[in-house]
Amino acid sequence: MPRPLLSYKQALAWLYGLQRFGIKLGLENIRRLIGELSRSGGFQAAVGDLPPSQCYGVPREIALPWKVIHVAGTNGKGSVCAMIDSICRAQGYRTGLFISPHLITFRERIRVNGEMISEAAVADGLTMIRDRVADWDPHPTFFEVTTALALKHFCDAKIDIAILETGLGGRLDATNAVQSDVSVITPIGLDHEEWLGNTLAEIAGEKAGIIKSGVPVVSASQQPQAEEVIRSRAAECASALQFVNETYNGSPLALRGEFQKQNATLAIAAIHATNIQLGEKAIVRGLAAIEWPARFQKWDERTIIDGAHNPGAARALAQTWQEVFGDQKATLVLAVLSDKDLRGICEALAPIAASVILPKIRSERAAAPAELAKIFSIVTPSLPHSITSTIGDALMLARAKPNPILITGSLHFAGEVLADLRGEPAAFEECAQ
């Protein structure tokens, strides 16, 4: 007998309860889940009729009835996905965008033609998945279920192009179960070492795992270790490889920063590699219309919000700050998750800070403000810092200072700040992916 239909809140409660299963990298569960939904009418996918891949030891990929642009990397994945989505929509294609994490609401992760998935579609989709996997062992994880929900929603919406951002790594990420039309790799750096490896080459190997036999690869400029790995994997898979080193200067971008111009070039190259018809007017309109919060987002005349969460992103943020504000230093409001390179982030941001405010935030994964204060006292002893018990207190203290304000350190933190500023209810606690 079918169990009752979940409400939106009940569906999210069930989904977030899956975090008890942790992160389990691997493709067998997601293949099984997609196959189950396909057979039961959840969506249409060619499962099991593809020959085994000779590349990377991946048994096979699942073919879906639309173009798929698959994006991995350490920094810039979300921005590149947003650019591809916006450009394709400007060209008139119906797009599906799957990204993570979200900032305020879970619905941000899954969008069709720029519109977030509805609460009803979340509830219906998760009810169907819950009923199909109730007795599975191993049980699908949060991210596997979310990926399946996105694919179901895209099939229901009859999209033309899907843009899929990996959650963690690439080779064993749930999104990698899907056959893609192009593999896109943004700049690779050290992050998630506990899952992906302790060296740049090891991490690049996991990110390059999205490369599939005969599927073109478009990569940003990489450090030599990462470039060598990508070249080797592309050759192994007989995949045409293009490194994109140019900076886009053809028209204004909605996102600020020199690195975003490099992301734009990568996004355009990815669309061309997919053999999608694309005109120059769509590129111009698409790049001007991107809405991507917490990426050097100007909240008001003196407040910037950015989700930089590793040293590479923090260095790019510092460079963008100097491009926009020159020598004017920031009142830095910082919160970082404890599994990140805390010292590397502090070292990258200290040169642009006049003072630092360290609030306590909701996430159980957040580094203690006192720990960050200790790092700043070592890295830059002369830099004033203070600790607050809430985000509201931190913002009040920052506004009392004369400098422009930079709020950063984590997308989770950026989302919490945006919810506070908008007066919206706090989201469910975010998972690692």
MIVEXVEX-765116 format. One record per residue (C-alpha): residue number from 1; x, y, z. Coordinates in steps of 0.05 Angstrom, whole numbers, plus 5000, padded with zeros to 4 digits. Each point is the difference from the previous one (the first is absolute). Last residue first. Layout:
% MIVEXVEX-765116
NODE NUM X Y Z
...
This chain:
% MIVEXVEX-765116
NODE 433 5558 5377 4981
NODE 432 5019 5002 5073
NODE 431 4928 5005 5023
NODE 430 4963 5064 5016
NODE 429 4958 5012 5062
NODE 428 4928 5014 4980
NODE 427 4990 5071 4978
NODE 426 4990 5060 5046
NODE 425 4936 5038 4992
NODE 424 5003 5063 4958
NODE 423 5013 5071 5026
NODE 422 5037 5018 4937
NODE 421 5063 5019 5037
NODE 420 4997 4939 5044
NODE 419 4987 4953 4942
NODE 418 5058 5033 4962
NODE 417 5045 4991 5060
NODE 416 4983 4926 5008
NODE 415 5011 4989 4925
NODE 414 5068 5034 5003
NODE 413 5019 4957 5060
NODE 412 4982 4936 4962
NODE 411 5036 5027 4939
NODE 410 5061 5007 5045
NODE 409 5054 5049 5020
NODE 408 4969 5068 4982
NODE 407 4968 5065 5021
NODE 406 5040 5061 4975
NODE 405 4979 5068 5029
NODE 404 5022 5068 4975
NODE 403 5039 5039 5053
NODE 402 4972 5051 5048
NODE 401 4983 4954 5058
NODE 400 4931 5000 5034
NODE 399 4974 4957 4943
NODE 398 5048 4944 5018
NODE 397 4977 4999 5073
NODE 396 4927 4995 4979
NODE 395 5017 4946 4949
NODE 394 5037 4960 5053
NODE 393 4944 5007 5051
NODE 392 4950 4974 4949
NODE 391 5046 4942 4982
NODE 390 4999 4978 5073
NODE 389 5047 4989 5059
NODE 388 5052 5050 4977
NODE 387 5076 4995 4999
NODE 386 5049 5057 4988
NODE 385 5062 5011 4958
NODE 384 5051 5055 4991
NODE 383 5057 4984 4951
NODE 382 5067 5015 5033
NODE 381 5016 4926 5013
NODE 380 4991 4981 4926
NODE 379 5011 4925 4990
NODE 378 5007 4981 5073
NODE 377 4944 5043 5029
NODE 376 4959 4984 4938
NODE 375 5006 4925 5015
NODE 374 4980 5009 5072
NODE 373 4938 5040 4980
NODE 372 4981 4944 4952
NODE 371 5002 4950 5057
NODE 370 4961 5047 5045
NODE 369 4946 5006 4947
NODE 368 4991 4924 5004
NODE 367 5002 4967 4932
NODE 366 4931 4986 4972
NODE 365 4977 4928 4990
NODE 364 4943 5007 5049
NODE 363 4972 5055 4956
NODE 362 4961 5053 5036
NODE 361 5053 5056 5000
NODE 360 5045 5031 5053
NODE 359 5026 5066 4974
NODE 358 5072 5019 4986
NODE 357 5011 5074 4985
NODE 356 5066 5019 4967
NODE 355 5032 5069 4992
NODE 354 5032 5041 4945
NODE 353 5000 4939 4954
NODE 352 5028 4996 4929
NODE 351 5067 4968 5019
NODE 350 4966 4951 5050
NODE 349 4957 4966 4947
NODE 348 5050 4950 4971
NODE 347 5034 4985 5066
NODE 346 4933 4987 5033
NODE 345 4980 4952 4945
NODE 344 5065 4962 5003
NODE 343 4997 4997 5076
NODE 342 4930 4971 5001
NODE 341 5012 4947 4946
NODE 340 4930 4972 5003
NODE 339 4971 4944 5044
NODE 338 4979 5050 5054
NODE 337 4952 5039 4956
NODE 336 5017 5074 4995
NODE 335 4968 5063 5028
NODE 334 5026 5070 4984
NODE 333 4976 5071 5004
NODE 332 5057 5042 4972
NODE 331 4995 5075 5009
NODE 330 5035 5014 4934
NODE 329 5059 5039 4975
NODE 328 5001 5057 4950
NODE 327 5062 4993 4957
NODE 326 4960 4988 4936
NODE 325 4927 4986 5014
NODE 324 4978 4963 4937
NODE 323 5064 4969 4974
NODE 322 5026 4993 5071
NODE 321 4938 4961 5021
NODE 320 5006 4957 4937
NODE 319 5071 4981 5019
NODE 318 4979 4984 5071
NODE 317 4943 4956 4973
NODE 316 5048 4963 4954
NODE 315 5046 4987 5059
NODE 314 4940 4976 5042
NODE 313 4979 4953 4944
NODE 312 5069 4969 4998
NODE 311 5005 4997 5076
NODE 310 4933 4964 5009
NODE 309 4929 5021 5017
NODE 308 4984 5063 4958
NODE 307 4924 5009 5007
NODE 306 4999 5076 4989
NODE 305 4957 5055 5028
NODE 304 5019 5074 4989
NODE 303 4973 5057 5042
NODE 302 5014 5075 4991
NODE 301 4948 5025 4950
NODE 300 4952 4943 5013
NODE 299 4998 4925 4990
NODE 298 5054 4998 4946
NODE 297 5011 4927 4986
NODE 296 5073 4980 4990
NODE 295 4973 4931 4984
NODE 294 4950 4992 5056
NODE 293 4940 5000 4954
NODE 292 5003 4980 4926
NODE 291 4952 5036 4954
NODE 290 5029 5000 4930
NODE 289 4967 5049 4952
NODE 288 5060 5035 4968
NODE 287 5034 4934 4984
NODE 286 4937 4974 4967
NODE 285 4985 5061 4959
NODE 284 5071 5005 4971
NODE 283 5005 4925 4987
NODE 282 4930 4999 4970
NODE 281 5019 5057 4953
NODE 280 5063 4962 4978
NODE 279 4959 4941 4975
NODE 278 5001 4928 5025
NODE 277 4979 4935 4968
NODE 276 5020 4945 5049
NODE 275 5056 4956 4974
NODE 274 5018 4980 5072
NODE 273 5070 5029 4990
NODE 272 4969 5068 4984
NODE 271 4963 4999 5066
NODE 270 5064 4982 5038
NODE 269 5040 5055 4964
NODE 268 4949 5052 5022
NODE 267 5003 4977 5072
NODE 266 5077 5000 5000
NODE 265 5003 5070 4972
NODE 264 4950 5023 5053
NODE 263 5041 4968 5055
NODE 262 5061 5041 4977
NODE 261 4957 5063 5003
NODE 260 4979 4978 5069
NODE 259 5073 4998 5021
NODE 258 5006 5074 4984
NODE 257 4947 5015 5052
NODE 256 4927 5021 4999
NODE 255 4940 4959 4979
NODE 254 4947 5032 4955
NODE 253 5051 4999 4943
NODE 252 5009 5056 4950
NODE 251 5017 4983 4927
NODE 250 5055 4969 4957
NODE 249 5055 5000 5052
NODE 248 5005 4925 5015
NODE 247 5068 4979 5026
NODE 246 5038 4946 4963
NODE 245 5034 4938 5028
NODE 244 4951 4945 4981
NODE 243 5031 4931 4996
NODE 242 4967 4956 4948
NODE 241 5001 4924 5001
NODE 240 4970 4951 4949
NODE 239 4985 4935 5037
NODE 238 5034 4935 4983
NODE 237 4986 4977 5072
NODE 236 5072 4986 5017
NODE 235 5021 5065 4964
NODE 234 4949 5040 5042
NODE 233 5025 4966 5063
NODE 232 5073 5017 4985
NODE 231 4986 5072 4981
NODE 230 4958 5010 5063
NODE 229 5055 4971 5044
NODE 228 5054 5043 4969
NODE 227 4957 5062 5007
NODE 226 4990 4987 5074
NODE 225 5074 4996 5014
NODE 224 5016 5060 4956
NODE 223 4948 5047 5032
NODE 222 4939 5006 4957
NODE 221 4971 5046 4946
NODE 220 4926 4985 4995
NODE 219 4980 4935 4969
NODE 218 4954 4979 4942
NODE 217 4995 4925 4988
NODE 216 4966 4966 4941
NODE 215 4966 4933 5010
NODE 214 5034 4941 4965
NODE 213 5002 4957 5062
NODE 212 4980 5039 5062
NODE 211 5035 5054 5040
NODE 210 4963 5010 5066
NODE 209 5057 4966 5036
NODE 208 5043 5061 4986
NODE 207 4977 5027 5067
NODE 206 5024 4938 5036
NODE 205 5067 4999 4965
NODE 204 5007 5075 5012
NODE 203 4993 4987 5074
NODE 202 5056 4948 4998
NODE 201 5045 5045 4958
NODE 200 4988 5060 5046
NODE 199 5022 4958 5060
NODE 198 4964 4978 5063
NODE 197 4944 4959 4970
NODE 196 4927 5006 4981
NODE 195 4960 4984 5062
NODE 194 5041 5026 5059
NODE 193 5031 5051 4953
NODE 192 4933 5035 4989
NODE 191 5038 5059 4969
NODE 190 5068 5012 4968
NODE 189 4995 5033 4933
NODE 188 4970 4987 4931
NODE 187 4978 5055 4953
NODE 186 4935 4982 4962
NODE 185 4991 4934 4963
NODE 184 4945 4992 4948
NODE 183 4982 4932 4971
NODE 182 4957 5003 4938
NODE 181 4941 4960 4973
NODE 180 4988 4962 5064
NODE 179 4977 4929 5017
NODE 178 4972 5000 5071
NODE 177 5030 4960 5057
NODE 176 5049 5057 5012
NODE 175 4948 5042 5035
NODE 174 5004 4953 5060
NODE 173 5074 5018 5011
NODE 172 5048 4942 4995
NODE 171 5047 5029 4947
NODE 170 4979 5071 5013
NODE 169 5025 5030 5065
NODE 168 4942 5021 5044
NODE 167 4932 5028 4978
NODE 166 5012 5001 4926
NODE 165 4963 5055 4962
NODE 164 4951 4977 4947
NODE 163 4976 5045 4944
NODE 162 4942 4966 4963
NODE 161 4979 5021 4930
NODE 160 4935 4993 4961
NODE 159 4951 4994 5058
NODE 158 4936 4959 5001
NODE 157 4976 5025 5068
NODE 156 4984 4929 5025
NODE 155 5069 4978 4976
NODE 154 5034 5057 5037
NODE 153 4961 4986 5063
NODE 152 5020 4927 4999
NODE 151 5073 5018 4990
NODE 150 4998 5049 5058
NODE 149 4966 4950 5046
NODE 148 5053 4948 4982
NODE 147 5055 5049 5018
NODE 146 4966 5017 5066
NODE 145 4993 4926 5017
NODE 144 5074 4987 4986
NODE 143 5019 5063 5039
NODE 142 4962 4981 5063
NODE 141 5025 4928 4998
NODE 140 4967 4939 4970
NODE 139 4990 4941 5049
NODE 138 5051 4944 4997
NODE 137 4958 4959 5009
NODE 136 4934 5020 4969
NODE 135 4934 4988 5037
NODE 134 4968 5068 4993
NODE 133 5032 5015 4933
NODE 132 4939 5003 4953
NODE 131 4952 5031 5050
NODE 130 5049 5055 5019
NODE 129 5014 5015 4926
NODE 128 4926 5010 4985
NODE 127 4989 5043 5062
NODE 126 5063 5040 4982
NODE 125 4973 5015 4931
NODE 124 4930 5020 5023
NODE 123 5026 5044 5057
NODE 122 5053 5034 4958
NODE 121 4951 5010 4943
NODE 120 4949 5031 5048
NODE 119 5053 5047 5030
NODE 118 5015 5024 4930
NODE 117 5068 4992 4966
NODE 116 5034 5067 4993
NODE 115 4988 5038 4935
NODE 114 5060 5019 4958
NODE 113 4977 4961 4939
NODE 112 4992 4939 5044
NODE 111 5035 5002 5067
NODE 110 5024 4950 5052
NODE 109 5048 5021 5056
NODE 108 4963 5064 5018
NODE 107 4941 4958 5026
NODE 106 5040 4983 5062
NODE 105 4990 5071 5025
NODE 104 5049 5051 5027
NODE 103 5069 4991 4969
NODE 102 4997 4934 4963
NODE 101 5060 4953 4995
NODE 100 5000 4979 4946
NODE 99 4979 5006 4927
NODE 98 4952 4968 4950
NODE 97 4976 5043 4942
NODE 96 4949 4978 4948
NODE 95 4994 5040 4937
NODE 94 4948 5015 4946
NODE 93 5039 5030 4942
NODE 92 4984 5068 4972
NODE 91 5070 5028 4988
NODE 90 4992 5043 5063
NODE 89 4984 4936 5038
NODE 88 5065 4969 4975
NODE 87 5039 5062 5023
NODE 86 4968 5000 5069
NODE 85 5012 4926 5012
NODE 84 5072 5002 4976
NODE 83 5013 5061 5045
NODE 82 4968 4968 5061
NODE 81 5040 4936 4989
NODE 80 5064 5040 4994
NODE 79 4984 5038 5064
NODE 78 4984 4937 5038
NODE 77 5063 4964 4979
NODE 76 5045 5061 5013
NODE 75 5049 4967 5048
NODE 74 5017 4927 5011
NODE 73 4981 4966 4935
NODE 72 4943 4962 4968
NODE 71 4947 5018 4948
NODE 70 4957 4953 4958
NODE 69 4962 5028 4940
NODE 68 4945 4951 4981
NODE 67 4959 5004 4935
NODE 66 4931 4968 5006
NODE 65 4965 4933 5000
NODE 64 5042 4967 5055
NODE 63 5053 4947 4991
NODE 62 5026 4964 5062
NODE 61 5074 4987 5002
NODE 60 5036 4934 5001
NODE 59 5050 4959 5040
NODE 58 5048 5057 5016
NODE 57 5069 4968 5000
NODE 56 5032 5067 4985
NODE 55 4985 4997 4926
NODE 54 4982 4936 4965
NODE 53 4926 5015 5013
NODE 52 4955 4939 5000
NODE 51 4951 5000 4942
NODE 50 4935 5038 5011
NODE 49 4934 4962 5007
NODE 48 4999 5000 5077
NODE 47 4958 5061 5011
NODE 46 4973 5042 4943
NODE 45 4961 5051 5040
NODE 44 4928 5022 5002
NODE 43 4972 5028 5064
NODE 42 4962 4979 5063
NODE 41 4963 4947 4959
NODE 40 5016 4940 5044
NODE 39 5056 4974 4955
NODE 38 5033 5068 4997
NODE 37 4994 5012 5075
NODE 36 5032 4932 5014
NODE 35 5056 5011 4950
NODE 34 5015 5068 5028
NODE 33 5004 4970 5070
NODE 32 5043 4941 4978
NODE 31 5048 5046 4964
NODE 30 5002 5046 5061
NODE 29 5015 4941 5046
NODE 28 5055 4972 4956
NODE 27 5036 5065 4988
NODE 26 5047 5010 5059
NODE 25 5018 5051 5053
NODE 24 4963 4989 5065
NODE 23 4990 5065 5039
NODE 22 4963 4991 5065
NODE 21 4944 4949 5012
NODE 20 4974 5043 5057
NODE 19 4992 5055 4948
NODE 18 4939 4961 4978
NODE 17 4959 5038 5052
NODE 16 5008 5061 4956
NODE 15 4958 4965 4947
NODE 14 4946 4978 5049
NODE 13 4995 5070 5030
NODE 12 4999 5028 4930
NODE 11 4941 4956 4981
NODE 10 4963 5016 5064
NODE 9 5007 5075 4987
NODE 8 4976 4992 4928
NODE 7 4942 4955 5021
NODE 6 5010 4926 4992
NODE 5 4949 4956 4964
NODE 4 4976 4943 5043
NODE 3 5033 4931 4996
NODE 2 4978 4955 4944
NODE 1 4970 4932 5020
